[in-house]
Structures are given as C-alpha cells and as structure tokens.
Amino acid sequence: MFYCLINGIDHFGFTFLDSKSFEEYKEKLKQELNKRGIPYEEKEHHDGSKSLFFNEINGYKIQIVYLPPYYFKG
C-alpha cells in the first residue's frame, strides 16, 4: 500500500490483518528504532486501526498498520 500526493508519494504502508502479529512486529521494530535513535510515532485511530510511523534513511515515511476485519467485509 502507498499513498500518493499530487507531487509524489506521501508514505509507504505495510498492512497487518492480525492484531497479535502487528503487536509482536511493532514491539520488535520499536526496539530496533530505539537502538538506532530513530524517532517514531504510534497512533490508535478512531476506527480501531493502529499505526506506527517512522522516516527511513532517505526521508520516506513508513507506516505499519493493523486494519480490523471489518475493513474487508463487503
């Protein structure tokens, strides 16, 4: 998943469909980011989704996101 603006890409997102997998990966990622001194921001969204954002070495914003099951019901 990626989000585009008129002038280019806003951020790259990696989606988790399982809350437990998201939380496990998020904790490992936070440890690595802390070890490298890379700031990050966590968000719990009003729709039940959860995110962690950080900027990679070239300045691109990266998001890991958990999306609840109702996102995918037709």
MDTraj code that builds the backbone (N, CA, C; nanometers):
import mdtraj as md
import numpy as np

residues = "MET PHE TYR CYS LEU ILE ASN GLY ILE ASP HIS PHE GLY PHE THR PHE LEU ASP SER LYS SER PHE GLU GLU TYR LYS GLU LYS LEU LYS GLN GLU LEU ASN LYS ARG GLY ILE PRO TYR GLU GLU LYS GLU HIS HIS ASP GLY SER LYS SER LEU PHE PHE ASN GLU ILE ASN GLY TYR LYS ILE GLN ILE VAL TYR LEU PRO PRO TYR TYR PHE LYS GLY".split()
xyz = np.array([
    [0.0844, -0.1164, 0.0000],
    [0.0000, 0.0000, 0.0000],
    [0.0891, 0.1230, 0.0000],
    [0.0553, 0.2231, -0.0781],
    [0.1226, 0.3521, -0.0692],
    [0.0215, 0.4608, -0.0999],
    [0.0493, 0.5779, -0.0460],
    [-0.0415, 0.6905, -0.0623],
    [0.0281, 0.7989, -0.1432],
    [-0.0377, 0.8466, -0.2472],
    [0.0218, 0.9468, -0.3351],
    [-0.0387, 1.0843, -0.3110],
    [0.0438, 1.1818, -0.3261],
    [0.0013, 1.3210, -0.3296],
    [0.0176, 1.3697, -0.4723],
    [-0.0241, 1.4891, -0.5004],
    [-0.0085, 1.5450, -0.6345],
    [0.1385, 1.5485, -0.6744],
    [0.2263, 1.5787, -0.5798],
    [0.3686, 1.5919, -0.6099],
    [0.4498, 1.4673, -0.5784],
    [0.3877, 1.3548, -0.5497],
    [0.4637, 1.2337, -0.5233],
    [0.4018, 1.1486, -0.4145],
    [0.4821, 1.0611, -0.3586],
    [0.4358, 0.9652, -0.2585],
    [0.4439, 1.0263, -0.1196],
    [0.3351, 1.0145, -0.0432],
    [0.3334, 1.0616, 0.0958],
    [0.4002, 0.9600, 0.1870],
    [0.3591, 0.8328, 0.1788],
    [0.4224, 0.7306, 0.2614],
    [0.3935, 0.5914, 0.2061],
    [0.4736, 0.4966, 0.2523],
    [0.4553, 0.3559, 0.2204],
    [0.3950, 0.2882, 0.3423],
    [0.2949, 0.2035, 0.3216],
    [0.2319, 0.1345, 0.4332],
    [0.2382, -0.0162, 0.4171],
    [0.2595, -0.0835, 0.5285],
    [0.2612, -0.2290, 0.5334],
    [0.1492, -0.2723, 0.6265],
    [0.0548, -0.3494, 0.5738],
    [-0.0688, -0.3811, 0.6439],
    [-0.0632, -0.5172, 0.7112],
    [-0.1109, -0.5195, 0.8351],
    [-0.1284, -0.6426, 0.9108],
    [-0.2778, -0.6660, 0.9284],
    [-0.3213, -0.7890, 0.9077],
    [-0.4620, -0.8226, 0.9241],
    [-0.4884, -0.8911, 1.0568],
    [-0.3825, -0.9218, 1.1301],
    [-0.3925, -0.9903, 1.2586],
    [-0.3327, -0.9010, 1.3670],
    [-0.4109, -0.8705, 1.4682],
    [-0.3677, -0.7789, 1.5742],
    [-0.2451, -0.8310, 1.6486],
    [-0.2431, -0.9608, 1.6789],
    [-0.1305, -1.0174, 1.7537],
    [-0.0007, -1.0063, 1.6737],
    [-0.0049, -1.0390, 1.5458],
    [0.1143, -1.0279, 1.4606],
    [0.1616, -0.8835, 1.4521],
    [0.0671, -0.7903, 1.4403],
    [0.1020, -0.6487, 1.4355],
    [0.1738, -0.6072, 1.5628],
    [0.1176, -0.6419, 1.6788],
    [0.1764, -0.6012, 1.8068],
    [0.3160, -0.6608, 1.8253],
    [0.3334, -0.7875, 1.7881],
    [0.4649, -0.8516, 1.8002],
    [0.5675, -0.7822, 1.7107],
    [0.5304, -0.7568, 1.5855],
    [0.6226, -0.6909, 1.4933],
    [0.6513, -0.5484, 1.5386],
    [0.5479, -0.4781, 1.5838],
    [0.5639, -0.3393, 1.6285],
    [0.6640, -0.3311, 1.7430],
    [0.6564, -0.4224, 1.8389],
    [0.7490, -0.4194, 1.9526],
    [0.8924, -0.4447, 1.9075],
    [0.9126, -0.5397, 1.8166],
    [1.0472, -0.5654, 1.7637],
    [1.0995, -0.4447, 1.6864],
    [1.0123, -0.3837, 1.6073],
    [1.0515, -0.2661, 1.5299],
    [1.0872, -0.1501, 1.6220],
    [1.0082, -0.1273, 1.7262],
    [1.0370, -0.0193, 1.8207],
    [1.1725, -0.0400, 1.8875],
    [1.2062, -0.1634, 1.9235],
    [1.3369, -0.1919, 1.9831],
    [1.4487, -0.1529, 1.8866],
    [1.4331, -0.1902, 1.7609],
    [1.5355, -0.1594, 1.6605],
    [1.5444, -0.0087, 1.6362],
    [1.4315, 0.0577, 1.6270],
    [1.4318, 0.2028, 1.6064],
    [1.4955, 0.2742, 1.7249],
    [1.4626, 0.2316, 1.8459],
    [1.5227, 0.2916, 1.9659],
    [1.6737, 0.2707, 1.9679],
    [1.7170, 0.1496, 1.9321],
    [1.8598, 0.1179, 1.9302],
    [1.9351, 0.2095, 1.8334],
    [1.8704, 0.2452, 1.7236],
    [1.9336, 0.3286, 1.6208],
    [1.9046, 0.4778, 1.6383],
    [1.8270, 0.5116, 1.7411],
    [1.7954, 0.6522, 1.7660],
    [1.7006, 0.7135, 1.6636],
    [1.6156, 0.6309, 1.6055],
    [1.5208, 0.6784, 1.5040],
    [1.3865, 0.7055, 1.5714],
    [1.3376, 0.8290, 1.5634],
    [1.2085, 0.8603, 1.6259],
    [1.0922, 0.7958, 1.5507],
    [0.9857, 0.7701, 1.6232],
    [0.8654, 0.7120, 1.5642],
    [0.7435, 0.7675, 1.6357],
    [0.6287, 0.7470, 1.5737],
    [0.5023, 0.7919, 1.6308],
    [0.4019, 0.6778, 1.6229],
    [0.3375, 0.6484, 1.7348],
    [0.2320, 0.5476, 1.7384],
    [0.0968, 0.6171, 1.7405],
    [-0.0001, 0.5571, 1.6721],
    [-0.1358, 0.6120, 1.6714],
    [-0.2367, 0.4991, 1.6861],
    [-0.3402, 0.5260, 1.7653],
    [-0.4583, 0.4398, 1.7688],
    [-0.5707, 0.5222, 1.7096],
    [-0.6220, 0.4785, 1.5968],
    [-0.7202, 0.5553, 1.5220],
    [-0.8618, 0.5271, 1.5726],
    [-0.9525, 0.6216, 1.5508],
    [-1.0899, 0.6100, 1.5996],
    [-1.1650, 0.4915, 1.5394],
    [-1.1179, 0.4396, 1.4276],
    [-1.1851, 0.3273, 1.3617],
    [-1.1342, 0.1909, 1.4080],
    [-1.0434, 0.1898, 1.5070],
    [-0.9907, 0.0636, 1.5589],
    [-0.8590, 0.0210, 1.4972],
    [-0.8148, 0.0900, 1.3947],
    [-0.6845, 0.0570, 1.3367],
    [-0.5740, 0.1168, 1.4236],
    [-0.4538, 0.0612, 1.4097],
    [-0.3378, 0.1066, 1.4869],
    [-0.2204, 0.1217, 1.3917],
    [-0.1366, 0.2229, 1.4167],
    [-0.0241, 0.2504, 1.3276],
    [0.1016, 0.2859, 1.4042],
    [0.2129, 0.2641, 1.3377],
    [0.3416, 0.3161, 1.3811],
    [0.4063, 0.3768, 1.2572],
    [0.4523, 0.5016, 1.2697],
    [0.5163, 0.5736, 1.1597],
    [0.6605, 0.6049, 1.1960],
    [0.7488, 0.5999, 1.0963],
    [0.8858, 0.6479, 1.1125],
    [0.9391, 0.6857, 0.9752],
    [1.0464, 0.7621, 0.9729],
    [1.1104, 0.8001, 0.8470],
    [1.2355, 0.7161, 0.8268],
    [1.2487, 0.6617, 0.7065],
    [1.3674, 0.5825, 0.6767],
    [1.4804, 0.6760, 0.6354],
    [1.5970, 0.6205, 0.6067],
    [1.7195, 0.6986, 0.5885],
    [1.7092, 0.8046, 0.4776],
    [1.6284, 0.7796, 0.3750],
    [1.6127, 0.8756, 0.2657],
    [1.4984, 0.9739, 0.2889],
    [1.4359, 0.9649, 0.4059],
    [1.3297, 1.0584, 0.4406],
    [1.1891, 1.0123, 0.4079],
    [1.1757, 0.8937, 0.3481],
    [1.0418, 0.8431, 0.3199],
    [0.9737, 0.8003, 0.4489],
    [0.8454, 0.8337, 0.4599],
    [0.7676, 0.7932, 0.5766],
    [0.7190, 0.6501, 0.5553],
    [0.7403, 0.5666, 0.6567],
    [0.6978, 0.4274, 0.6545],
    [0.5903, 0.4098, 0.7608],
    [0.4861, 0.3356, 0.7263],
    [0.3789, 0.3057, 0.8212],
    [0.3593, 0.1555, 0.8269],
    [0.3510, 0.1019, 0.9491],
    [0.2956, -0.0317, 0.9652],
    [0.1587, -0.0090, 1.0272],
    [0.0602, -0.0831, 0.9798],
    [-0.0772, -0.0582, 1.0241],
    [-0.1522, -0.1897, 1.0413],
    [-0.2283, -0.1970, 1.1490],
    [-0.3226, -0.3072, 1.1693],
    [-0.4598, -0.2566, 1.1287],
    [-0.5265, -0.3303, 1.0404],
    [-0.6623, -0.2970, 0.9992],
    [-0.7574, -0.4045, 1.0510],
    [-0.8591, -0.3656, 1.1271],
    [-0.9556, -0.4621, 1.1800],
    [-1.0299, -0.5354, 1.0677],
    [-1.0860, -0.6535, 1.0988],
    [-1.1513, -0.7363, 0.9963],
    [-1.2632, -0.6669, 0.9187],
    [-1.3364, -0.5747, 0.9821],
    [-1.4497, -0.5135, 0.9115],
    [-1.4063, -0.4311, 0.7900],
    [-1.2778, -0.3969, 0.7802],
    [-1.2287, -0.3251, 0.6625],
    [-1.2476, -0.4072, 0.5351],
    [-1.2536, -0.5376, 0.5497],
    [-1.2510, -0.6252, 0.4333],
    [-1.3818, -0.6989, 0.4106],
    [-1.4863, -0.6589, 0.4813],
    [-1.6173, -0.7204, 0.4602],
    [-1.6923, -0.6407, 0.3549],
    [-1.7511, -0.7112, 0.2605],
    [-1.8188, -0.6449, 0.1501],
    [-1.9542, -0.6100, 0.1795],
])
top = md.Topology()
chain = top.add_chain()
for i, resn in enumerate(residues, 1):
    res = top.add_residue(resn, chain, resSeq=i)
    for name in ("N", "CA", "C"):
        top.add_atom(name, md.element.get_by_symbol(name[0]), res)
traj = md.Trajectory(xyz[None], top)
